[in-house]
């Protein structure tokens, strides 16, 4: 559940970052996808660490 949540948060933050820089719709989609991947990976790492404790 954690990786999905962090991926969604990353996508929202990425889209907002692209919008703040006055990007087009394609820019917002690309930034959202990249930030979602990063957020999902960070959430996955956090989940693995929490499961190992």
Buried (B, 14 or more C-beta within 10 A) or exposed (E): EBBEEBBBBBBBBBBBBBBEEEBEEEBBBBBBBBBBBBBBBBBBEEBEEEEEE
